[in-house]
């Protein structure tokens, strides 16, 4: 995955331009004909189609109406907003301390009723112990060159876990077995984290599946991602958080989640994998 925000944003803008061009061609319009229908100079059409200029909501509305594709307006506007805010740079977010970055998702989490979570190398934040969080965050203060407010950041992340106990919310979680073996801190830290995982697996609103390392599969997840109420997808690179809101793309992540969880095991079989990881941890020390 690219860690260059400018490059990734430009590619996303070009992809939006391509969709606009396809609508124009499907309508049988030339660039000049579309410009005449919208009242623009014809060069504006070219700039929008090639991702040189970002379209406004009004640009998208006029374009779709000229192409008799009003049903596409909402989806294209959502895609344009994704381009505008595609990269929320971690370093900028964390200038006031890591605590503020930990608190940023709280409004979204509070209004979300259905979470889909896929993680391949770490235990999801909602299930993390204070020791695991602390060990995991230590690296990022120096890497991002931000103020070290580790105590406040850990506390903020723990506070966010209160949503787990809201019976109106459901959590469908798929973990790769490898996440059970990723060690932040010492062996005791991981042991405590595995105990915590066994505890949250018993919550009635949590469906936690684990994909065994030996399982056959149709696809592997290239990135971890979270889906919030089929409205927004969040994923992270080493330098930024990406939020996707275009309905068609959000739906694709939902479909990908369904594929990724197919080989997962649940209930006593999932608990057996966690206990196996605990046993191997004890044997290795």
C-alpha positions as CSV (number, residue, x, y, z in Angstrom):
1,X,0.0,0.0,0.0
2,X,1.3,3.5,-0.9
3,X,2.4,5.7,2.0
4,X,2.5,8.8,-0.2
5,X,-0.7,10.8,0.5
6,X,-0.3,13.1,-2.5
7,X,0.2,10.2,-5.0
8,X,-2.7,8.2,-3.6
9,X,-5.0,11.2,-3.6
10,X,-4.1,12.1,-7.2
11,X,-4.9,8.5,-8.3
12,X,-8.2,8.6,-6.5
13,X,-9.0,11.9,-8.2
14,X,-8.1,10.4,-11.6
15,X,-10.4,7.4,-10.9
16,X,-13.2,9.8,-10.2
17,X,-12.5,11.6,-13.5
18,X,-12.6,8.3,-15.3
19,X,-16.1,7.6,-14.0
20,X,-17.2,11.0,-15.2
21,X,-15.7,10.4,-18.6
22,X,-17.5,7.1,-18.9
23,X,-20.8,8.8,-18.1
24,X,-20.2,11.3,-20.8
25,X,-19.4,8.6,-23.4
26,X,-22.3,6.5,-22.3
27,X,-24.6,9.5,-23.0
28,X,-23.0,9.9,-26.5
29,X,-21.7,13.4,-25.7
30,X,-18.5,14.9,-26.8
31,X,-16.5,17.1,-24.4
32,X,-17.6,20.2,-26.2
33,X,-21.3,19.1,-26.1
34,X,-21.1,18.5,-22.4
35,X,-19.5,21.8,-21.9
36,X,-22.3,23.5,-23.8
37,X,-24.9,21.7,-21.7
38,X,-23.3,22.8,-18.4
39,X,-22.3,26.3,-19.5
40,X,-18.6,25.6,-18.9
41,X,-15.5,26.2,-21.1
42,X,-14.6,22.9,-22.8
43,X,-11.2,22.8,-21.1
44,X,-13.0,22.4,-17.7
45,X,-14.4,19.1,-18.9
46,X,-11.0,17.9,-19.8
47,X,-9.5,18.9,-16.5
48,X,-12.2,17.1,-14.5
49,X,-12.0,14.0,-16.7
50,X,-8.2,13.7,-16.3
51,X,-8.1,14.4,-12.5
52,X,-6.4,17.7,-12.9
53,X,-9.2,19.5,-11.1
54,X,-11.4,18.2,-8.4
55,X,-15.1,18.6,-9.1
56,X,-17.4,20.3,-6.7
57,X,-20.8,18.9,-5.7
58,X,-22.4,21.3,-8.2
59,X,-20.1,20.2,-10.9
60,X,-21.1,16.6,-10.4
61,X,-24.8,17.4,-10.3
62,X,-24.6,19.4,-13.6
63,X,-22.5,16.6,-15.2
64,X,-24.9,13.8,-14.2
65,X,-28.0,15.8,-15.3
66,X,-26.4,16.6,-18.7
67,X,-25.7,12.9,-19.1
68,X,-29.2,11.8,-17.9
69,X,-27.5,10.0,-15.0
70,X,-29.1,11.7,-12.0
71,X,-29.1,8.4,-10.1
72,X,-25.3,8.5,-10.0
73,X,-25.1,11.9,-8.2
74,X,-25.1,10.7,-4.6
75,X,-22.5,8.0,-5.3
76,X,-20.1,10.3,-7.2
77,X,-20.4,13.1,-4.6
78,X,-19.5,10.5,-1.9
79,X,-16.5,9.5,-4.0
80,X,-15.5,13.1,-4.4
81,X,-15.6,13.6,-0.6
82,X,-13.5,10.5,-0.2
83,X,-10.8,12.1,-2.4
84,X,-10.9,15.4,-0.4
85,X,-10.4,13.7,2.9
86,X,-8.8,10.5,1.8
87,X,-5.7,11.0,3.9
88,X,-6.0,12.2,7.4
89,X,-2.4,12.5,8.3
90,X,-1.5,10.8,11.6
91,X,1.2,13.4,12.4
92,X,-1.2,16.3,11.9
93,X,-3.9,14.5,14.0
94,X,-1.4,13.8,16.8
95,X,0.1,17.3,17.2
96,X,-1.9,17.8,20.3
97,X,-0.9,14.4,21.6
98,X,-1.8,10.8,20.8
99,X,-4.8,11.1,23.2
100,X,-6.6,13.3,20.7
101,X,-6.0,10.8,17.9
102,X,-7.4,8.0,20.1
103,X,-10.5,10.1,20.8
104,X,-11.1,11.2,17.2
105,X,-13.2,8.1,16.2
106,X,-15.5,8.3,19.3
107,X,-18.5,10.1,17.6
108,X,-18.5,7.6,14.7
109,X,-18.3,4.6,17.1
110,X,-21.0,6.0,19.3
111,X,-23.5,6.3,16.4
112,X,-22.5,3.0,14.7
113,X,-24.8,0.0,15.4
114,X,-23.1,-2.6,13.3
115,X,-19.3,-3.1,13.1
116,X,-17.5,-5.4,10.7
117,X,-13.8,-5.7,11.7
118,X,-11.1,-7.6,9.9
119,X,-7.6,-7.7,11.4
120,X,-4.7,-9.9,10.2
121,X,-1.8,-9.1,12.6
122,X,-3.2,-7.4,15.7
123,X,-6.1,-7.8,18.2
124,X,-8.7,-5.1,17.5
125,X,-8.6,-2.0,19.6
126,X,-11.9,-2.7,21.3
127,X,-10.4,-5.9,22.7
128,X,-7.0,-4.7,23.7
129,X,-5.6,-4.6,27.3
130,X,-3.9,-1.6,28.7
131,X,-0.5,-3.4,28.6
132,X,-1.0,-4.4,24.9
133,X,-2.0,-0.8,24.0
134,X,0.9,0.7,25.8
135,X,3.5,-1.6,24.2
136,X,2.0,-1.1,20.7
137,X,1.9,2.7,20.9
138,X,5.5,3.2,22.2
139,X,6.9,2.9,18.7
140,X,4.7,5.6,17.2
141,X,5.7,8.6,19.3
142,X,9.2,8.5,18.0
143,X,8.2,7.5,14.5
144,X,5.7,10.3,14.1
145,X,7.8,12.7,16.2
146,X,4.8,13.7,18.4
147,X,4.5,14.5,22.1
148,X,4.6,11.4,24.3
149,X,1.3,11.4,26.3
150,X,1.2,7.6,26.6
151,X,-0.8,7.4,29.8
152,X,-3.6,9.7,28.5
153,X,-3.6,7.8,25.1
154,X,-3.9,4.4,26.8
155,X,-6.7,5.7,29.0
156,X,-8.6,7.2,26.0
157,X,-8.4,3.9,24.1
158,X,-9.6,1.9,27.0
159,X,-12.5,4.4,27.5
160,X,-13.6,3.7,23.9
161,X,-14.2,0.1,24.7
162,X,-17.4,1.0,26.6
163,X,-19.3,0.6,23.3
164,X,-18.8,-3.2,23.6
165,X,-21.2,-3.2,26.4
166,X,-24.0,-1.4,24.6
167,X,-26.5,-4.1,23.7
168,X,-27.8,-2.1,20.7
169,X,-24.5,-2.6,18.9
170,X,-23.1,-5.7,17.2
171,X,-19.6,-6.6,16.4
172,X,-18.7,-9.1,13.6
173,X,-15.0,-9.7,13.9
174,X,-12.7,-11.8,11.8
175,X,-9.1,-12.4,12.9
176,X,-6.3,-14.2,11.2
177,X,-4.8,-16.7,13.6
178,X,-1.5,-14.9,13.2
179,X,-2.9,-12.0,15.3
180,X,-2.8,-14.3,18.3
181,X,0.9,-14.6,18.0
182,X,1.9,-11.0,17.4
183,X,3.9,-10.0,20.5
184,X,3.9,-6.4,21.7
185,X,5.8,-6.1,24.9
186,X,6.8,-9.2,26.8
187,X,5.2,-12.7,27.1
188,X,3.1,-11.6,30.1
189,X,1.6,-8.8,28.0
190,X,0.5,-11.2,25.3
191,X,-0.7,-13.7,27.9
192,X,-2.9,-11.0,29.4
193,X,-4.2,-10.1,25.9
194,X,-5.2,-13.6,25.1
195,X,-7.0,-13.9,28.4
196,X,-8.9,-10.7,27.5
197,X,-9.8,-12.1,24.1
198,X,-11.3,-15.2,25.6
199,X,-13.4,-12.9,27.9
200,X,-14.8,-10.7,25.1
201,X,-15.6,-13.7,22.9
202,X,-18.4,-14.6,25.4
203,X,-20.2,-11.2,25.0
204,X,-23.6,-11.9,23.3
205,X,-23.2,-9.0,20.8
206,X,-19.7,-10.2,19.6
207,X,-19.3,-12.8,16.9
208,X,-15.6,-13.4,16.8
209,X,-14.2,-15.8,14.2
210,X,-10.6,-16.8,13.8
211,X,-9.2,-18.0,10.4
212,X,-6.8,-21.0,11.1
213,X,-3.4,-20.7,9.5
214,X,-4.0,-24.0,7.8
215,X,-7.4,-23.1,6.4
216,X,-8.0,-23.2,2.7
217,X,-9.3,-19.9,1.3
218,X,-10.3,-18.1,-1.8
219,X,-8.7,-14.8,-0.9
220,X,-6.3,-13.2,1.6
221,X,-6.9,-9.8,3.1
222,X,-4.2,-7.4,2.0
223,X,-5.1,-4.8,4.6
224,X,-7.0,-4.7,7.9
225,X,-10.3,-2.7,7.7
226,X,-13.3,-1.7,9.7
227,X,-16.8,-1.1,8.3
228,X,-19.2,1.1,10.1
229,X,-22.9,0.5,9.4
230,X,-22.3,-0.1,5.7
231,X,-21.7,3.7,5.5
232,X,-17.9,4.1,6.0
233,X,-14.8,2.0,5.8
234,X,-11.7,2.9,7.7
235,X,-8.2,1.5,7.1
236,X,-4.7,2.6,8.0
237,X,-1.3,3.0,6.4
238,X,1.9,3.7,8.4
239,X,1.4,7.4,8.0
240,X,-2.3,8.0,7.5
241,X,-5.9,6.9,8.1
242,X,-8.0,6.4,5.0
243,X,-11.8,6.8,5.1
244,X,-14.0,5.5,2.3
245,X,-17.6,6.6,2.0
246,X,-18.5,6.0,-1.7
247,X,-21.4,3.6,-1.4
248,X,-20.2,1.2,-4.1
249,X,-16.8,0.9,-2.6
250,X,-18.2,0.5,1.0
251,X,-20.4,-2.3,-0.4
252,X,-17.3,-4.0,-1.9
253,X,-15.6,-4.1,1.4
254,X,-18.7,-5.7,2.9
255,X,-18.5,-8.3,0.2
256,X,-14.8,-8.8,0.9
257,X,-15.5,-9.2,4.6
258,X,-18.0,-12.0,3.8
259,X,-15.3,-13.8,1.7
260,X,-12.6,-13.4,4.4
261,X,-14.8,-14.8,7.2
262,X,-15.9,-17.9,5.3
263,X,-13.0,-20.1,6.5
264,X,-13.2,-18.7,10.1
265,X,-14.1,-20.9,13.0
266,X,-16.3,-19.7,15.9
267,X,-17.3,-20.7,19.4
268,X,-15.4,-23.5,21.0
269,X,-13.2,-24.0,17.9
270,X,-12.1,-20.4,18.0
271,X,-11.5,-20.6,21.8
272,X,-9.4,-23.7,21.1
273,X,-7.1,-21.7,18.8
274,X,-6.7,-19.0,21.5
275,X,-5.9,-21.6,24.1
276,X,-3.4,-23.2,21.7
277,X,-1.7,-19.9,21.4
278,X,-1.6,-19.6,25.2
279,X,-0.1,-23.0,25.5
280,X,2.6,-22.3,22.9
281,X,3.4,-19.0,24.6
282,X,3.9,-20.8,28.0
283,X,6.0,-23.6,26.3
284,X,8.3,-21.0,24.7
285,X,9.2,-19.3,28.0
